[in-house]
Amino acid sequence: MKLRQYSLIIILALIAGLAGGAVSGWIFSMVESKEAVSADIEIIKLFVPIGSAVLLAIGIFVSALMVNKQIATTQQWNRRKSAFDVAASYTKEIHEHSRKLHEMGACFHDPNQTCDTIIGSNSGNAQEIEYNLGCMLSLLEEMALGIRQGVLDNDIAYDLLNLILPDVYRWGMPYIERDREHSETAYIELEQLYERWQAKSKAVS
């Protein structure tokens, strides 16, 4: 890709240089075919190379702008594709853990239920419940960090996971608070992403 971009710059610069040379030759031929004052001819000959250099510089500048635009477009496409692939992968894993929790009585959409609700009613499965919830929260935390760092595209992740993330975050809050007794920054990226997505959802609605 880089070789192709540099080749494009060189080709466009050469074209600009050739154009400048052609203009210079034309001006010289016009000047030599006229019986003009010697001083005027010298002045014109002085400015012809300058004009050629200006044309060359303009050609390089324009070509650089075109290449930079192409690079930016390619980078944006790659970032969005990466976001889609990763978010889709995360979604698949999250749904798998979600399925296991639902089998044990979890209902993320129930505002009156949290992870502690089913841990209390399924004390024998408490460890498995916390394991699956921890996996879900860790995946969402990684994704939130990727979005903040600009590695993942926020809009694509939002479209894929906006209906999952808020409910899981609220449902797992007791688990998060217990983790924060040991580390105050536990799931901080997820919390910040949750707040941004909530604000975005309100703005859209």
FIMITOR-358710 format. One line per 2 residues: number of its first residue (from 1); for each residue x negated, y negated, z negated of N, C-alpha, C. Coordinates in nm, 2 decimals. Layout:
BEGIN
NUM> X:Y:Z:X:Y:Z:X:Y:Z; ...
***
This chain:
BEGIN
1> -0.08:0.12:0.00:0.00:0.00:0.00:-0.09:-0.13:0.00; -0.19:-0.13:-0.09:-0.28:-0.25:-0.10:-0.35:-0.27:0.04
3> -0.40:-0.16:0.10:-0.47:-0.17:0.22:-0.38:-0.23:0.33; -0.26:-0.19:0.33:-0.17:-0.24:0.43:-0.14:-0.39:0.41
5> -0.13:-0.43:0.28:-0.11:-0.57:0.25:-0.23:-0.66:0.29; -0.35:-0.61:0.25:-0.47:-0.69:0.29:-0.48:-0.69:0.44
7> -0.45:-0.59:0.51:-0.46:-0.59:0.66:-0.36:-0.69:0.72; -0.25:-0.70:0.65:-0.15:-0.80:0.70:-0.20:-0.94:0.68
9> -0.27:-0.97:0.57:-0.33:-1.10:0.55:-0.43:-1.13:0.65; -0.52:-1.04:0.68:-0.63:-1.06:0.78:-0.57:-1.08:0.92
11> -0.47:-1.00:0.95:-0.41:-1.02:1.09:-0.35:-1.15:1.10; -0.27:-1.20:1.00:-0.20:-1.33:1.01:-0.31:-1.44:1.01
13> -0.41:-1.42:0.93:-0.52:-1.53:0.93:-0.59:-1.54:1.07; -0.61:-1.42:1.13:-0.67:-1.42:1.26:-0.58:-1.49:1.37
15> -0.45:-1.45:1.36:-0.36:-1.52:1.45:-0.36:-1.67:1.43; -0.36:-1.71:1.31:-0.36:-1.86:1.28:-0.49:-1.92:1.34
17> -0.61:-1.85:1.32:-0.73:-1.90:1.37:-0.74:-1.90:1.52; -0.68:-1.80:1.58:-0.68:-1.80:1.73:-0.59:-1.91:1.78
19> -0.48:-1.93:1.71:-0.39:-2.04:1.75:-0.46:-2.17:1.74; -0.53:-2.19:1.63:-0.61:-2.31:1.61:-0.71:-2.33:1.72
21> -0.78:-2.22:1.75:-0.88:-2.23:1.86:-0.82:-2.26:1.99; -0.70:-2.20:2.02:-0.64:-2.23:2.14:-0.60:-2.38:2.15
23> -0.55:-2.43:2.04:-0.51:-2.58:2.04:-0.63:-2.66:2.06; -0.74:-2.62:1.99:-0.87:-2.70:2.00:-0.91:-2.70:2.15
25> -0.91:-2.58:2.21:-0.96:-2.57:2.35:-0.87:-2.66:2.44; -0.74:-2.66:2.42:-0.65:-2.74:2.50:-0.68:-2.89:2.48
27> -0.70:-2.93:2.36:-0.73:-3.07:2.33:-0.86:-3.11:2.40; -0.97:-3.02:2.39:-1.09:-3.05:2.46:-1.07:-3.06:2.61
29> -1.00:-2.97:2.67:-0.98:-2.98:2.81:-0.90:-3.11:2.85; -0.81:-3.15:2.77:-0.73:-3.27:2.80:-0.83:-3.39:2.78
31> -0.91:-3.39:2.68:-1.00:-3.50:2.66:-1.10:-3.51:2.77; -1.16:-3.40:2.81:-1.27:-3.40:2.91:-1.21:-3.43:3.05
33> -1.08:-3.41:3.07:-1.02:-3.44:3.20:-0.99:-3.59:3.22; -1.00:-3.66:3.11:-0.96:-3.80:3.11:-1.09:-3.89:3.11
35> -1.08:-4.00:3.17:-1.19:-4.10:3.15:-1.16:-4.19:3.04; -1.20:-4.14:2.92:-1.16:-4.21:2.80:-1.29:-4.28:2.74
37> -1.27:-4.36:2.65:-1.38:-4.43:2.58:-1.45:-4.33:2.50; -1.59:-4.33:2.50:-1.67:-4.23:2.44:-1.65:-4.23:2.29
39> -1.63:-4.34:2.23:-1.60:-4.34:2.08:-1.48:-4.26:2.04; -1.37:-4.28:2.13:-1.24:-4.21:2.10:-1.26:-4.06:2.12
41> -1.34:-4.02:2.21:-1.36:-3.88:2.24:-1.43:-3.82:2.12; -1.53:-3.89:2.06:-1.61:-3.83:1.95:-1.51:-3.82:1.83
43> -1.42:-3.92:1.81:-1.33:-3.91:1.70:-1.24:-3.79:1.71; -1.19:-3.77:1.83:-1.10:-3.66:1.85:-1.17:-3.53:1.83
45> -1.29:-3.52:1.88:-1.37:-3.40:1.86:-1.40:-3.37:1.71; -1.41:-3.48:1.64:-1.44:-3.46:1.49:-1.31:-3.40:1.42
47> -1.20:-3.44:1.46:-1.07:-3.40:1.40:-1.02:-3.26:1.45; -1.07:-3.22:1.56:-1.02:-3.09:1.62:-1.06:-2.97:1.52
49> -1.19:-2.96:1.48:-1.22:-2.85:1.39:-1.14:-2.86:1.25; -1.12:-2.98:1.21:-1.04:-3.00:1.09:-0.90:-2.94:1.11
51> -0.84:-2.97:1.22:-0.71:-2.92:1.25:-0.70:-2.77:1.26; -0.81:-2.71:1.32:-0.82:-2.57:1.32:-0.82:-2.51:1.18
53> -0.91:-2.57:1.10:-0.92:-2.52:0.96:-0.79:-2.53:0.88; -0.72:-2.64:0.91:-0.59:-2.66:0.84:-0.49:-2.55:0.88
55> -0.49:-2.52:1.01:-0.40:-2.42:1.06:-0.43:-2.28:1.01; -0.56:-2.26:1.00:-0.61:-2.13:0.94:-0.56:-2.12:0.79
57> -0.58:-2.23:0.72:-0.55:-2.23:0.58:-0.40:-2.21:0.56; -0.32:-2.27:0.64:-0.17:-2.26:0.64:-0.13:-2.11:0.67
59> -0.20:-2.05:0.77:-0.17:-1.91:0.80:-0.20:-1.82:0.69; -0.31:-1.84:0.62:-0.35:-1.75:0.51:-0.25:-1.77:0.39
61> -0.21:-1.90:0.37:-0.12:-1.93:0.26:0.01:-1.86:0.28; 0.07:-1.88:0.40:0.20:-1.82:0.43:0.19:-1.67:0.43
63> 0.09:-1.61:0.48:0.08:-1.47:0.47:0.07:-1.42:0.33; -0.01:-1.49:0.24:-0.02:-1.45:0.10:0.12:-1.46:0.03
65> 0.20:-1.56:0.07:0.33:-1.57:0.01:0.42:-1.45:0.05; 0.41:-1.41:0.18:0.49:-1.30:0.23:0.45:-1.17:0.16
67> 0.32:-1.15:0.14:0.27:-1.03:0.08:0.31:-1.02:-0.07; 0.30:-1.14:-0.14:0.34:-1.14:-0.28:0.49:-1.11:-0.30
69> 0.57:-1.16:-0.20:0.71:-1.13:-0.21:0.74:-0.98:-0.19; 0.66:-0.92:-0.10:0.68:-0.78:-0.07:0.64:-0.70:-0.20
71> 0.53:-0.74:-0.26:0.48:-0.67:-0.38:0.58:-0.68:-0.49; 0.64:-0.80:-0.51:0.74:-0.82:-0.62:0.86:-0.73:-0.59
73> 0.91:-0.73:-0.46:1.02:-0.65:-0.43:1.00:-0.50:-0.46; 0.88:-0.45:-0.42:0.84:-0.31:-0.44:0.83:-0.28:-0.59
75> 0.77:-0.37:-0.67:0.76:-0.35:-0.81:0.90:-0.34:-0.88; 0.99:-0.43:-0.84:1.12:-0.43:-0.89:1.20:-0.30:-0.86
77> 1.18:-0.25:-0.74:1.25:-0.13:-0.70:1.19:-0.01:-0.78; 1.06:-0.01:-0.79:1.00:0.10:-0.87:1.05:0.10:-1.02
79> 1.06:-0.02:-1.07:1.10:-0.04:-1.21:1.24:0.01:-1.23; 1.33:-0.03:-1.14:1.47:0.01:-1.15:1.49:0.16:-1.13
81> 1.41:0.22:-1.04:1.41:0.37:-1.02:1.36:0.44:-1.14; 1.26:0.39:-1.20:1.20:0.45:-1.32:1.31:0.44:-1.43
83> 1.37:0.32:-1.44:1.47:0.30:-1.55:1.59:0.40:-1.53; 1.63:0.42:-1.41:1.74:0.51:-1.38:1.70:0.66:-1.42
85> 1.58:0.70:-1.37:1.54:0.83:-1.40:1.52:0.86:-1.55; 1.46:0.76:-1.62:1.44:0.78:-1.76:1.57:0.78:-1.84
87> 1.65:0.68:-1.80:1.78:0.67:-1.87:1.87:0.79:-1.85; 1.86:0.84:-1.73:1.94:0.96:-1.69:1.89:1.08:-1.77
89> 1.76:1.09:-1.79:1.69:1.20:-1.87:1.73:1.18:-2.01; 1.72:1.06:-2.06:1.76:1.04:-2.20:1.91:1.07:-2.22
91> 1.99:1.03:-2.13:2.14:1.06:-2.14:2.17:1.21:-2.15; 2.10:1.28:-2.07:2.12:1.43:-2.07:2.08:1.49:-2.20
93> 1.96:1.44:-2.26:1.92:1.50:-2.39:2.02:1.45:-2.50; 2.06:1.32:-2.49:2.15:1.27:-2.60:2.28:1.35:-2.59
95> 2.33:1.37:-2.48:2.46:1.45:-2.47:2.44:1.59:-2.52; 2.33:1.65:-2.51:2.31:1.78:-2.56:2.31:1.78:-2.71
97> 2.24:1.68:-2.77:2.25:1.67:-2.92:2.39:1.63:-2.96; 2.45:1.54:-2.88:2.59:1.50:-2.92:2.68:1.62:-2.92
99> 2.67:1.71:-2.82:2.75:1.83:-2.81:2.74:1.91:-2.94; 2.62:1.93:-2.98:2.59:2.01:-3.10:2.66:1.95:-3.23
101> 2.65:1.81:-3.23:2.71:1.74:-3.35:2.86:1.75:-3.34; 2.91:1.74:-3.22:3.06:1.75:-3.21:3.11:1.89:-3.25
103> 3.03:1.99:-3.23:3.07:2.12:-3.27:3.07:2.14:-3.42; 3.00:2.04:-3.49:3.00:2.04:-3.64:3.09:1.94:-3.69
105> 3.18:1.88:-3.61:3.28:1.79:-3.66:3.25:1.64:-3.64; 3.14:1.60:-3.57:3.11:1.46:-3.54:3.21:1.40:-3.44
107> 3.24:1.28:-3.47:3.32:1.20:-3.38:3.27:1.05:-3.38; 3.18:1.02:-3.29:3.12:0.89:-3.29:3.21:0.78:-3.27
109> 3.33:0.80:-3.20:3.42:0.69:-3.18:3.51:0.66:-3.29; 3.51:0.75:-3.39:3.60:0.73:-3.51:3.53:0.62:-3.60
111> 3.59:0.50:-3.62:3.53:0.40:-3.70:3.52:0.43:-3.85; 3.60:0.53:-3.89:3.60:0.57:-4.03:3.50:0.68:-4.06
113> 3.43:0.73:-3.96:3.34:0.84:-3.98:3.20:0.80:-3.96; 3.11:0.85:-4.04:2.96:0.83:-4.02:2.90:0.97:-4.03
115> 2.76:0.97:-4.01:2.69:1.09:-4.03:2.71:1.15:-4.16; 2.72:1.07:-4.27:2.73:1.12:-4.40:2.86:1.19:-4.42
117> 2.96:1.15:-4.35:3.10:1.21:-4.36:3.09:1.36:-4.33; 3.03:1.40:-4.22:3.02:1.54:-4.18:2.91:1.61:-4.26
119> 2.81:1.54:-4.30:2.71:1.60:-4.38:2.77:1.65:-4.51; 2.86:1.56:-4.57:2.93:1.60:-4.69:3.02:1.72:-4.68
121> 3.09:1.73:-4.56:3.18:1.84:-4.54:3.12:1.96:-4.48; 2.99:1.95:-4.43:2.92:2.06:-4.38:2.78:2.07:-4.44
123> 2.78:2.07:-4.57:2.65:2.07:-4.65:2.56:2.18:-4.60; 2.61:2.29:-4.56:2.53:2.40:-4.52:2.45:2.37:-4.39
125> 2.51:2.27:-4.31:2.45:2.23:-4.18:2.38:2.10:-4.19; 2.36:2.05:-4.31:2.31:1.91:-4.32:2.18:1.89:-4.25
127> 2.09:1.99:-4.26:1.96:1.98:-4.20:1.97:1.97:-4.05; 2.06:2.06:-3.99:2.08:2.06:-3.85:2.14:1.93:-3.80
129> 2.23:1.88:-3.88:2.30:1.75:-3.84:2.20:1.64:-3.83; 2.11:1.63:-3.94:2.02:1.53:-3.94:1.91:1.54:-3.83
131> 1.88:1.67:-3.80:1.78:1.69:-3.69:1.83:1.64:-3.56; 1.95:1.67:-3.52:2.01:1.63:-3.39:2.03:1.48:-3.39
133> 2.08:1.42:-3.50:2.10:1.28:-3.50:1.96:1.21:-3.49; 1.86:1.26:-3.56:1.73:1.20:-3.56:1.67:1.20:-3.41
135> 1.69:1.31:-3.34:1.65:1.32:-3.20:1.72:1.22:-3.12; 1.85:1.20:-3.14:1.92:1.10:-3.06:1.87:0.96:-3.09
137> 1.85:0.93:-3.21:1.80:0.79:-3.25:1.66:0.77:-3.20; 1.58:0.87:-3.20:1.44:0.85:-3.16:1.44:0.83:-3.01
139> 1.52:0.90:-2.93:1.53:0.88:-2.79:1.57:0.74:-2.76; 1.67:0.69:-2.83:1.72:0.55:-2.80:1.62:0.45:-2.85
141> 1.55:0.48:-2.95:1.44:0.39:-2.99:1.33:0.37:-2.89; 1.29:0.49:-2.83:1.19:0.49:-2.72:1.24:0.41:-2.60
143> 1.37:0.43:-2.57:1.42:0.36:-2.46:1.43:0.21:-2.48; 1.47:0.17:-2.60:1.48:0.03:-2.64:1.34:-0.04:-2.63
145> 1.24:0.03:-2.68:1.10:-0.02:-2.67:1.06:-0.04:-2.52; 1.09:0.06:-2.44:1.06:0.05:-2.30:1.12:-0.07:-2.23
147> 1.25:-0.10:-2.27:1.32:-0.21:-2.21:1.25:-0.34:-2.26; 1.22:-0.35:-2.39:1.16:-0.48:-2.43:1.02:-0.50:-2.37
149> 0.95:-0.39:-2.34:0.82:-0.41:-2.28:0.82:-0.43:-2.13; 0.94:-0.42:-2.08:0.96:-0.45:-1.93:0.93:-0.32:-1.85
151> 0.91:-0.21:-1.91:0.88:-0.09:-1.84:1.01:-0.03:-1.78; 1.12:-0.05:-1.85:1.25:0.00:-1.80:1.34:-0.11:-1.77
153> 1.43:-0.09:-1.68:1.53:-0.20:-1.64:1.65:-0.20:-1.73; 1.67:-0.31:-1.80:1.78:-0.33:-1.90:1.92:-0.30:-1.84
155> 1.94:-0.36:-1.72:2.07:-0.35:-1.66:2.11:-0.20:-1.63; 2.02:-0.13:-1.57:2.05:0.01:-1.54:2.07:0.09:-1.67
157> 1.98:0.07:-1.77:2.00:0.14:-1.90:2.13:0.11:-1.96; 2.17:-0.02:-1.95:2.30:-0.06:-2.00:2.42:0.01:-1.94
159> 2.41:0.01:-1.80:2.52:0.08:-1.73:2.54:0.23:-1.77; 2.42:0.29:-1.79:2.43:0.44:-1.82:2.46:0.47:-1.97
161> 2.42:0.38:-2.06:2.42:0.42:-2.20:2.50:0.32:-2.29; 2.56:0.22:-2.23:2.63:0.13:-2.32:2.74:0.19:-2.39
163> 2.81:0.29:-2.34:2.92:0.35:-2.41:2.87:0.45:-2.52; 2.74:0.49:-2.51:2.69:0.58:-2.61:2.62:0.51:-2.72
165> 2.53:0.42:-2.69:2.44:0.36:-2.79:2.51:0.30:-2.90; 2.61:0.21:-2.88:2.67:0.14:-3.00:2.74:0.24:-3.10
167> 2.80:0.34:-3.05:2.87:0.44:-3.14:2.77:0.52:-3.21; 2.67:0.56:-3.14:2.56:0.65:-3.21:2.49:0.56:-3.32
169> 2.46:0.44:-3.29:2.39:0.35:-3.38:2.48:0.33:-3.51; 2.61:0.30:-3.49:2.70:0.27:-3.60:2.71:0.40:-3.68
171> 2.74:0.51:-3.61:2.76:0.64:-3.68:2.64:0.69:-3.76; 2.52:0.66:-3.71:2.40:0.70:-3.77:2.34:0.60:-3.87
173> 2.41:0.49:-3.90:2.36:0.39:-3.99:2.31:0.44:-4.12; 2.39:0.53:-4.19:2.34:0.58:-4.32:2.20:0.65:-4.31
175> 2.18:0.72:-4.20:2.06:0.79:-4.18:1.95:0.69:-4.15; 1.98:0.59:-4.08:1.88:0.48:-4.05:1.84:0.41:-4.18
177> 1.94:0.38:-4.26:1.91:0.31:-4.39:1.82:0.39:-4.48; 1.84:0.52:-4.48:1.75:0.61:-4.56:1.61:0.61:-4.51
179> 1.60:0.61:-4.37:1.46:0.60:-4.32:1.39:0.47:-4.35; 1.47:0.36:-4.36:1.41:0.23:-4.39:1.37:0.22:-4.53
181> 1.41:0.31:-4.62:1.36:0.31:-4.75:1.21:0.34:-4.75; 1.16:0.41:-4.65:1.02:0.45:-4.63:0.95:0.36:-4.53
183> 1.02:0.30:-4.44:0.97:0.21:-4.34:1.07:0.11:-4.30; 1.04:-0.02:-4.33:1.14:-0.13:-4.31:1.17:-0.15:-4.16
185> 1.07:-0.11:-4.08:1.09:-0.13:-3.93:1.14:-0.01:-3.86; 1.19:0.09:-3.93:1.24:0.21:-3.87:1.36:0.17:-3.78
187> 1.35:0.21:-3.65:1.46:0.19:-3.55:1.49:0.04:-3.53; 1.39:-0.04:-3.55:1.41:-0.19:-3.53:1.43:-0.22:-3.38
189> 1.36:-0.15:-3.29:1.39:-0.17:-3.15:1.53:-0.14:-3.11; 1.58:-0.03:-3.16:1.72:0.01:-3.14:1.81:-0.09:-3.19
191> 1.79:-0.14:-3.31:1.88:-0.24:-3.37:1.88:-0.37:-3.28; 1.77:-0.41:-3.24:1.77:-0.53:-3.16:1.84:-0.51:-3.02
193> 1.81:-0.39:-2.96:1.88:-0.36:-2.84:2.03:-0.35:-2.86; 2.07:-0.29:-2.97:2.22:-0.28:-3.00:2.28:-0.42:-3.01
195> 2.21:-0.51:-3.07:2.26:-0.65:-3.09:2.27:-0.72:-2.95; 2.17:-0.70:-2.87:2.17:-0.77:-2.74:2.28:-0.71:-2.65
197> 2.30:-0.58:-2.66:2.41:-0.52:-2.57:2.54:-0.55:-2.63; 2.56:-0.57:-2.76:2.69:-0.61:-2.81:2.72:-0.75:-2.76
199> 2.62:-0.84:-2.76:2.64:-0.97:-2.72:2.68:-0.97:-2.57; 2.61:-0.89:-2.49:2.64:-0.88:-2.35:2.78:-0.83:-2.32
201> 2.82:-0.73:-2.40:2.95:-0.67:-2.38:3.06:-0.78:-2.41; 3.04:-0.86:-2.51:3.14:-0.96:-2.55:3.14:-1.07:-2.44
203> 3.02:-1.10:-2.38:3.02:-1.20:-2.28:3.09:-1.16:-2.15; 3.07:-1.03:-2.12:3.14:-0.97:-2.00:3.29:-0.97:-2.02
205> 3.33:-0.93:-2.14:3.48:-0.92:-2.16:3.54:-1.05:-2.18
***
